[in-house]
Amino acid sequence: MNKRNFLVTGASLAAAALLSTGCSSTGGAAGDPAAQRQAIDAAVESSLARLYNENASAKQLVASAKGVLVFPNFVSAGFIVGGASGTGAMRKGGKSTGHFRMTEASVGFLAGAQSQGVFILFMTDDALRNFESSRGWTAGADGSITMINIGASASVSTQTAQQPIIGFILTNGGLMGNLSLNGSRITPLTFN
């Protein structure tokens, strides 16, 4: 197999893997919008519970945020060319107020697939208002997300907590802060 065919085949397999995993995030509720929302909200609740179990500081930050976007199953896949996609909800006062899709494309040295929970905390009214007034929001361009990595016994500094937008990424290995969400596009989710 020549190099071009190898790259095209790898990119095609990555896209197929991403699409098949991204489309399964609402399970069997694909036809009913109310069931889709309910499935997303249940996954959000479960993901938040896991985050709180990982670290009490995260629970305190979520409680003090003006709004929290939670993407429980942000699935990334790729081989040279890749992408990521996931659905989630905006939470305010412990309730979902809207549903969203986050997507991301990448090119580089990639191979494999993984699912992770993504939490984006809007700590100020201005940051939340800017997000909510957009018809599509891109991390890094429309707002900078300060990614934090807190271990089981660490706490978040006061300076970090004062950032307008804070992000957590929760993988099977725990909380990670060395990943970036820059370039991720967040758009309102429409249900058929």
C-alpha positions in Angstrom: 0.0 0.0 0.0 1.5 3.3 -1.0 1.7 6.3 1.4 -1.2 8.2 -0.1 -3.6 5.2 0.1 -2.4 4.6 3.7 -3.2 8.2 4.7 -6.6 8.2 3.0 -7.5 4.9 4.5 -6.4 6.0 8.0 -8.4 9.3 7.7 -11.5 7.4 6.5 -11.3 5.0 9.3 -10.9 7.8 11.8 -13.9 9.7 10.4 -16.0 6.5 10.5 -15.0 5.7 14.1 -15.8 9.3 15.2 -19.2 9.3 13.4 -20.2 6.0 14.8 -19.2 6.9 18.4 -20.5 10.4 18.2 -23.9 9.3 17.0 -24.4 6.8 19.8 -24.3 9.4 22.6 -28.1 9.5 23.0 -28.5 5.7 22.8 -31.9 4.5 21.7 -33.6 7.9 22.2 -32.6 9.1 18.7 -36.2 9.7 17.5 -37.7 11.4 20.5 -36.4 14.9 21.3 -37.6 14.7 25.0 -35.8 11.3 25.3 -32.7 12.7 23.8 -32.6 15.6 26.2 -33.3 13.2 29.1 -30.4 10.9 28.0 -28.0 13.9 27.8 -29.1 15.2 31.2 -28.7 11.8 32.8 -25.1 11.5 31.4 -24.4 15.0 32.6 -25.5 14.2 36.1 -23.4 11.0 36.1 -20.3 12.9 34.8 -20.7 15.6 37.4 -21.0 13.0 40.2 -17.7 11.4 38.9 -16.0 14.8 38.8 -17.1 15.5 42.4 -15.8 12.1 43.5 -12.4 12.9 42.0 -12.0 16.2 43.8 -14.0 18.3 46.3 -12.4 21.5 44.9 -14.1 20.9 41.6 -17.4 20.6 43.4 -16.8 24.0 45.1 -15.9 25.6 41.7 -18.9 24.2 40.0 -21.1 25.6 42.8 -19.7 29.1 42.4 -19.8 29.2 38.6 -22.5 31.3 36.9 -23.0 28.4 34.3 -21.3 25.1 33.6 -21.1 23.3 30.2 -20.8 19.6 30.6 -19.9 17.3 27.8 -19.9 13.8 29.4 -18.7 11.8 26.3 -16.5 14.0 24.2 -15.1 11.3 21.8 -12.0 11.9 19.8 -10.6 9.6 17.2 -8.0 9.8 14.5 -5.2 8.5 12.5 -3.1 11.5 11.2 -6.3 13.4 10.6 -8.8 13.3 13.4 -11.7 14.9 15.1 -13.8 15.0 18.2 -17.5 15.4 18.9 -19.9 15.2 21.9 -23.2 16.5 23.2 -23.8 18.1 26.5 -25.8 20.6 28.5 -25.5 24.0 30.1 -26.2 23.8 33.8 -27.3 26.8 35.9 -28.6 26.4 39.4 -28.3 22.6 39.2 -30.6 22.4 36.1 -30.0 22.1 32.4 -30.9 25.3 30.5 -29.8 24.3 27.0 -28.2 21.5 25.0 -25.0 21.8 22.9 -22.7 20.0 20.6 -18.9 20.5 20.7 -16.7 19.5 17.7 -13.0 19.7 17.0 -10.8 18.8 14.1 -7.1 18.1 14.2 -4.2 17.2 12.0 -0.9 15.8 13.3 0.6 12.8 14.9 -2.5 11.0 16.1 -3.6 7.4 16.4 -6.5 5.9 18.4 -9.7 7.0 20.1 -10.7 8.1 23.5 -13.7 9.4 25.4 -13.4 12.1 28.0 -15.7 14.3 30.1 -15.3 18.0 29.4 -16.4 20.7 31.9 -16.3 24.4 31.0 -17.1 26.7 34.0 -18.2 30.3 33.3 -17.1 32.1 36.4 -18.3 35.6 35.5 -21.6 37.0 34.3 -19.8 38.6 31.3 -18.2 35.4 30.2 -21.5 33.5 30.4 -23.4 36.3 28.6 -20.9 36.3 25.8 -21.3 32.6 25.4 -25.1 32.7 25.5 -25.3 35.6 23.0 -23.3 33.7 20.4 -24.8 31.4 17.8 -21.7 29.4 17.8 -18.7 29.8 20.2 -15.1 28.8 19.5 -12.7 28.2 22.5 -9.6 30.3 22.2 -11.2 32.8 19.7 -14.4 33.8 21.5 -13.1 33.1 25.0 -10.0 31.7 26.6 -10.4 28.7 28.8 -7.9 28.3 31.7 -7.4 24.5 31.9 -6.7 23.3 35.4 -5.3 20.0 36.6 -6.1 19.2 40.2 -5.2 15.9 41.8 -7.1 14.2 44.6 -5.4 16.2 47.4 -4.7 19.5 45.6 -6.8 22.6 45.7 -7.3 25.3 43.1 -5.5 28.5 43.7 -7.5 31.8 44.3 -5.9 33.2 41.1 -7.1 30.3 39.0 -10.6 30.5 40.5 -10.8 34.2 39.4 -10.3 33.4 35.7 -13.5 34.1 33.6 -13.6 30.6 32.1 -12.1 27.5 33.7 -12.0 24.0 32.1 -11.5 20.5 33.4 -11.0 17.3 31.4 -11.8 14.0 33.0 -10.4 10.9 31.4 -10.5 7.3 32.6 -7.1 8.1 34.2 -8.5 11.1 36.2 -8.4 14.9 35.8 -6.1 16.2 33.2 -5.0 19.8 32.7 -2.4 19.5 29.9 -5.0 19.2 27.1 -6.3 22.2 25.2 -9.8 22.9 24.0 -8.6 25.8 21.7 -10.4 25.5 18.4 -13.3 23.5 19.8 -16.6 24.8 18.4 -19.7 24.8 20.5 -23.1 25.2 18.9 -26.7 24.9 20.1 -28.0 21.3 19.6 -31.2 21.0 17.6 -33.4 18.0 18.0 -35.4 16.5 15.1 
